[in-house]
């Protein structure tokens, strides 16, 4: 019976956009919270279980967003076919960056992620290939058959079905042998090594998995916004995503949903309350 509760909750949540009287604004805000929760789940794996702090997840989200933007606007690729490319681009970037950055630990690792996050933000904003600070526009929407998902209500279902899939995938990962190795990292390198954990490989696995989830969120973001620019993928956004994971409880994948929802709503309302 308990196993049916998450499925029942998901079905009830997916019905929310079709309830009369629900403002479109709150549906849009829920979509942003869903995208943020995907990134936050990756940070739970990386930080809460793996013990590694990263301020650069927004940058990996940018890799996914810019990859699908370039493929769909310049090469005419279908958004659905661009999905694996977007996720793979974030994963490859994580492997390259992680091969250098993950040699650091503690505060040095956090500072390292800040450094390349700032650097890549200026790369996105200063190269003509990425449209400089203006970014890339006219990105085609996702389509289900003949239905173009151009409204927040129609996009809501896609976002939250993906969130549910990410939660299930992450839970299965953490329950696997590789997941137990990631959990062991939280106790410290010496303790994990004493249990026979391959420290470099496990750290890279957690880092790459979190980056690929961020790339998935970037793909969804690009086709929801229909345009991309460097602003949502800078250091400030990376700090917000880490805050979401911490606020919800860095040791719980369900906490990523709570943290993403709270920070998204509070961040929006503060713009009304503060000058």
N, C-alpha and C positions, 0 to 999 in steps of 0.2 A: 504493500500500500504506500509506504514511504517513497518508493521509487517513482510512483505515479505523480507525486506532488509537484516536482519540478516541471514535468511535462504539462500538467494541468495549469500551473502558474504561467508557463510560456504561452499556452493557447489563450488564456484569459488576457495576458498582456498584449498579444498580437491583435486582439479584438478592440483595444482601446481607440485606435484611430477611426473606427467605424461607429463609435458611440456618439449619438447626436449631442451637440453642445460642447464637446471637447475643443478648446481653442487650437487653431492651427499653430500658434506660437509655441505652445507646450509640446506639440508633436515634434516640431523642429528641434526644440531644446532636447527632447528625449533622443532624437537621432544623433545629436552631437555627443550626448552622454554615452550612447551606445558605441560610437567610434572611439571615444576616450577610454571606455572600459576595455576595449580590445588591447589598446596599448598598455593599460594598467595591468591587465592579466599577465602580459609579458614581463612587466617589471616585478610582479609578484614572484614569478619564477626566477628572475635574475637576481633580485635584491632580497626578497623575503626568504626564498629557499636557497639561492646560490650564494648569498652574502656579498654580492657585487653591486656597487652603486653606480648608476649611469644617469647622467643628465642629458644624454644625446638621443633618446628614443624618438623625439620629434624629427630628428634628422633622417632616421630610417623611414619614418612615415613619409618624409619628403621624397626619398628615393622611389618608394612605391607610387606616389602621386605623380611625380614627373615622368616616370617610365610609362605609365598608362596614358598620360597626357600626350607624350611625344608619339607613341605608337598609334593612338586613335586619331590624332589630328594631322599627323604628317605622313603616316604610312597607311592610314585607312583600316587599321586592324580593329576587329570587333572588341568592345570592352571586355567581353567574357574571355576572349582569347588572350587579351592583354593581362588578365589576372595572374596566371602563373608567371609571366615575365616580370610583373611588378613585385611579386613576392620573392622571386628568384633574385632580382636586382638588389633588394634589401638584404637577402641572405648572403650574396657574394660580397656586398659592401661590408657586412658585419664580419665575414671571414677575413677580409683584408685588413680592416681596422683592428679587429680583435687580435690578430696575430702579433700586432705590435702593442696595443694598449693593454691587453690582458697579462702582459709580463709585469705590469704594475699591480699594486695591491693597496688596500686601505684608502687613505685620503689621496694618494698619488693617482690611483685609478680614477677616482671621481674628478680630479683636476684634468686628467688626460681626456676624459669624455667631454668636459667643458671646452677644452682646447679645440678638438676636432669638430665639435658642434658649431662653435663660432666660425671656424675656418670654412666649413662646408656651407654655412649660411651665406657667407660672402661669395662663395663660388656660384651658388644658385642665383644670387642677385646681381652678378657682374658679367656673366657670360651670355652672349647673344643666343647661344644654343638653347638656353633655358628661358629666354625672353627677358633677361635681366630682372629688375624689380617689378616690371609690369606682369611678368609671368606668361602663362599660356592660357588662352581663352577658347571658347567655342568647343569645349570638350563634349562629345556626344553623351547622352544619358544612357543608363542601362535600359535594356528592353527585355520584356518577357513576351515573346511572340510579337504581336502587333502593338502591345501596350508599352509606351515609353514612360519610364518612372521619373516624371518631372515634378511631381508634387511631394511634399513632405509625408503625406499620409500613405502614398503608394510606396515610398522608399522605406518607411518605418518597418514594414514586414521584412524586407531584405536585410536591413541592418541588424535587427534583433534575432533573426534566424541565424545569421553569421555569428553573432555574439553567443548564442546557445551552442553552436558548433564548436566555437573556440573554447568555451568552458568545458565541454565534454572531452575535447581533444587534450586539453591541458590536464584535466583530472586523470585521464588515462596515462598521459606521459609521466606524471608524478607518481603514479602507482606502478610504473614499469621499473625494470632494472636500472635504466638510464636515469629515471626520475629519482630513485633512491640514492643514486650517486650524486645527483644535484643537491638533494636534501642534506647529504653528508657534508657538503661544502660549508654549510652554515655553522658547523661546529669548529671550523678552522682547518687550515691546510694540513697541519700535522695529524689531526684526528682523522681527517678523510683519507690521507695517505696510509695511515695505519690499518685501514679497512680495505686497502688494495684499490682505492679509487684512482683512476687516471686523471690527475688534476688538470693538466693543460687541455686534454680532450673534453673533459666534462665542463670546464669553464667556457670553452669555445661553443659547446653545444647549447648551454643555457643562453649565452650571449647571442648566438645566431637565431635561436628559436624566438627570443624576445624581439629581435629585429625583424624577423619575418612576419610576426603578428603586427608589428607597427607598419610594415609594408602593406599588409592586407587592409589595415585601417586607412592608409593613404590612398589605396585604390578606391575604396568606398567613398572617401572624402572627395576625391577628384571628380567622380561622376555625380556626386550629390551637389557640389558647388558649381560644377561645369566650368571651373577655372581654377588655376593654381598660381600662387606666387610665393616668395620665400617667407613671408611673415608668419604663417602658422607652423613653420618648421624650424624656428629659431630656438635659442637657449631658454627664453622665457616659457615657451610651450613645453620644453623638456622638463623644466622645473615643476610646472603644473602637473604633468603626468606622474612624476615621482611623488608629488604631494598626494595625488589621488590614491596611489598604491599604499602610502603610509597612513593616510587618514582612515581608509577602510580596513586597515590591518594587513601589513605586508606579508603575513603568513597565511593568508586565506584568499583563494581565487574569488570567492563570493564577496569578499571585502573590496575587491577591485570594482565591482558593480556599485557598491555603496559609496566608495570614495569618489568614483567618477561622477555619480549622480549628484552628490553633495557639492563637490567643487564646481561642477558645471552650473548648477542652479545658483549657488552663492556668488560665483564670479559674474553671472548675468545680473543678479539683483543688486550687487554692489555698484554697478554702473548707473542704477537708478537712485540709489541712496546717497552716493558720494558725488561731490561736484566734479 
